[in-house]
Amino acid sequence: VAHDVSLNSKLYLNDDATFASNLILMKDASMNSNLLVAHDVSLNSKLYVKEDATFANNAIVMKDVSLNSKLFVADDASLNSRLYVADEVSLNSKLFVAYDVSLNSKLYVKEDATFANNLIIMKDTSLNSRLFVDNDVSLNSKLYVSLDATFANKVIVIKDISLNGKLLVADDVSLNSKLLVA
């Protein structure tokens, strides 16, 4: 055929069809089996996939990605910038952070907390129960105790002691130098 061919009804082919140029369809195309494309595919509008989609290699998206349900990742996930989460975050295993962590509100720890180095607190510290210290405690300023204080062993004071009330001693008192009574 040297010129155009017009068919006013259906065309049935029992074997392969080869087109040496573009195939232009004015309406929908229906395929009842696989579509195999040897080179790139360009879509100028949306792509709808009714069931699962599998990519055998990387998927590169130039703009935002919106997921309206869960995201499951079978292997590591790498984010090269910030991660913003609008609601709670649950981690079912350990969290490792390579650099500083900044928290702009309270930190709640349900069980024990261990610090492998110094703990520096910029403001007051409140403990609502007892404090146990395995080694020496150094205070570089005054110690205020609002109720009784009990020492299970000796109290050694390097300089003067001022008592602004009575001194009650249950047992002997030894003085190794003068006693001055004013």
C-alpha positions as CSV (number, residue, x, y, z in Angstrom):
1,V,0.0,0.0,0.0
2,A,1.6,3.2,-1.1
3,H,-0.7,5.6,0.8
4,D,-3.0,5.7,3.8
5,V,-5.2,2.8,4.8
6,S,-8.5,3.3,6.5
7,L,-10.4,0.5,8.3
8,N,-13.9,1.2,9.5
9,S,-14.1,-1.8,11.7
10,K,-11.8,-4.0,13.8
11,L,-8.4,-5.3,12.8
12,Y,-7.4,-8.8,14.0
13,L,-3.8,-10.0,13.6
14,N,-2.8,-13.6,14.3
15,D,0.9,-12.8,14.5
16,D,3.3,-10.0,15.4
17,A,2.8,-6.5,14.1
18,T,5.8,-4.2,13.5
19,F,5.5,-0.4,13.2
20,A,8.5,1.4,11.8
21,S,7.4,4.7,13.2
22,N,5.1,6.1,16.0
23,L,1.9,4.4,17.1
24,I,-0.8,7.0,17.9
25,L,-4.0,6.0,19.6
26,M,-6.9,8.4,20.0
27,K,-8.6,6.5,22.8
28,D,-7.7,4.0,25.5
29,A,-5.3,1.1,24.9
30,S,-6.2,-2.3,26.5
31,M,-3.6,-5.0,26.8
32,N,-4.5,-8.4,28.3
33,S,-1.0,-9.5,28.9
34,N,2.5,-8.1,29.6
35,L,3.8,-4.8,28.2
36,L,7.5,-5.1,27.5
37,V,9.4,-1.9,26.6
38,A,13.1,-2.0,25.5
39,H,13.9,1.7,26.2
40,D,12.6,4.5,28.5
41,V,9.0,5.1,29.1
42,S,7.7,8.7,29.4
43,L,4.3,9.5,31.0
44,N,3.1,13.0,30.8
45,S,0.5,12.6,33.5
46,K,-0.4,10.4,36.4
47,L,0.4,6.7,36.8
48,Y,-2.1,4.5,38.6
49,V,-1.2,1.0,39.6
50,K,-4.0,-1.1,41.0
51,E,-1.9,-3.7,42.7
52,D,1.8,-4.1,43.8
53,A,4.6,-2.3,42.0
54,T,8.1,-3.8,41.9
55,F,11.2,-2.0,40.9
56,A,14.2,-4.2,40.2
57,N,16.6,-1.2,40.7
58,N,16.6,2.3,42.1
59,A,13.4,4.5,42.1
60,I,14.3,8.2,41.7
61,V,11.6,10.8,42.5
62,M,12.4,14.4,41.7
63,K,9.8,16.0,44.0
64,D,7.9,15.0,47.2
65,V,6.7,11.5,47.9
66,S,3.4,11.1,49.7
67,L,2.4,7.8,51.4
68,N,-1.1,7.5,52.7
69,S,-0.3,4.4,54.8
70,K,2.6,2.6,56.4
71,L,6.2,2.5,55.1
72,F,8.1,-0.8,55.5
73,V,11.8,-0.9,54.8
74,A,13.5,-4.4,54.8
75,D,17.0,-3.1,55.1
76,D,18.8,0.1,56.3
77,A,17.2,3.5,55.5
78,S,19.5,6.5,54.9
79,L,18.3,10.1,55.2
80,N,20.8,12.7,54.1
81,S,19.1,15.6,55.8
82,R,16.6,16.2,58.6
83,L,13.7,13.9,59.6
84,Y,10.5,15.6,60.8
85,V,7.9,13.6,62.7
86,A,4.6,15.2,63.6
87,D,3.6,12.6,66.2
88,E,5.2,10.1,68.6
89,V,8.1,7.9,67.5
90,S,8.4,4.3,68.8
91,L,11.7,2.4,68.6
92,N,11.7,-1.3,69.4
93,S,15.5,-1.5,69.8
94,K,18.5,0.6,70.6
95,L,19.0,4.2,69.3
96,F,22.6,5.1,68.5
97,V,23.4,8.8,67.9
98,A,26.9,9.8,66.6
99,Y,26.8,13.4,67.8
100,D,25.0,15.7,70.2
101,V,21.3,15.2,71.1
102,S,19.2,18.3,71.8
103,L,15.9,17.9,73.6
104,N,13.7,21.1,73.9
105,S,11.5,19.7,76.6
106,K,11.5,17.0,79.3
107,L,13.2,13.6,79.1
108,Y,11.4,10.7,80.7
109,V,13.4,7.5,81.4
110,K,11.3,4.5,82.7
111,E,14.2,2.4,84.0
112,D,17.8,3.0,85.0
113,A,20.0,5.5,83.1
114,T,23.7,5.1,82.8
115,F,26.1,7.9,81.9
116,A,29.6,6.8,80.9
117,N,31.1,10.2,81.6
118,N,30.3,13.5,83.4
119,L,26.8,14.7,83.9
120,I,26.6,18.5,83.9
121,I,23.3,20.2,85.0
122,M,23.0,23.9,84.5
123,K,20.2,24.6,87.0
124,D,18.7,23.1,90.1
125,T,18.4,19.3,90.5
126,S,15.5,17.7,92.3
127,L,15.6,14.1,93.6
128,N,12.4,12.7,94.9
129,S,14.0,9.8,96.6
130,R,17.3,8.8,98.1
131,L,20.8,9.5,96.6
132,F,23.4,6.8,96.8
133,V,27.1,7.6,95.9
134,D,29.7,4.9,95.7
135,N,32.8,7.2,96.0
136,D,33.7,10.5,97.5
137,V,31.4,13.5,97.2
138,S,32.9,17.0,96.8
139,L,30.9,20.1,97.4
140,N,32.5,23.4,96.4
141,S,30.1,25.5,98.4
142,K,27.7,25.2,101.4
143,L,25.6,22.2,102.3
144,Y,22.1,22.8,103.7
145,V,20.2,20.0,105.4
146,S,16.7,20.9,106.5
147,L,16.1,17.9,108.8
148,D,18.4,15.7,110.9
149,A,21.7,14.4,109.5
150,T,23.2,11.1,110.5
151,F,26.8,10.1,110.0
152,A,27.6,6.4,110.5
153,N,31.3,7.0,111.2
154,K,33.6,9.9,112.1
155,V,33.1,13.5,111.0
156,I,36.3,15.4,110.5
157,V,36.2,19.1,110.2
158,I,39.4,20.9,109.0
159,K,38.5,24.4,110.3
160,D,36.2,25.9,112.9
161,I,32.7,24.6,113.8
162,S,29.9,26.9,114.8
163,L,26.9,25.5,116.6
164,N,24.0,27.9,117.0
165,G,22.1,25.7,119.4
166,K,22.7,23.0,122.1
167,L,25.4,20.4,121.9
168,L,24.2,17.1,123.3
169,V,26.7,14.2,123.7
170,A,25.5,10.7,124.7
171,D,28.9,9.4,125.7
172,D,32.4,10.6,126.8
173,V,33.9,13.8,125.4
174,S,37.7,14.1,124.9
175,L,39.4,17.4,124.4
176,N,43.1,17.3,123.5
177,S,43.7,21.0,124.3
178,K,42.1,23.9,126.2
179,L,38.4,24.4,126.9
180,L,37.5,28.0,127.0
181,V,34.1,28.9,128.4
182,A,33.1,32.5,128.0
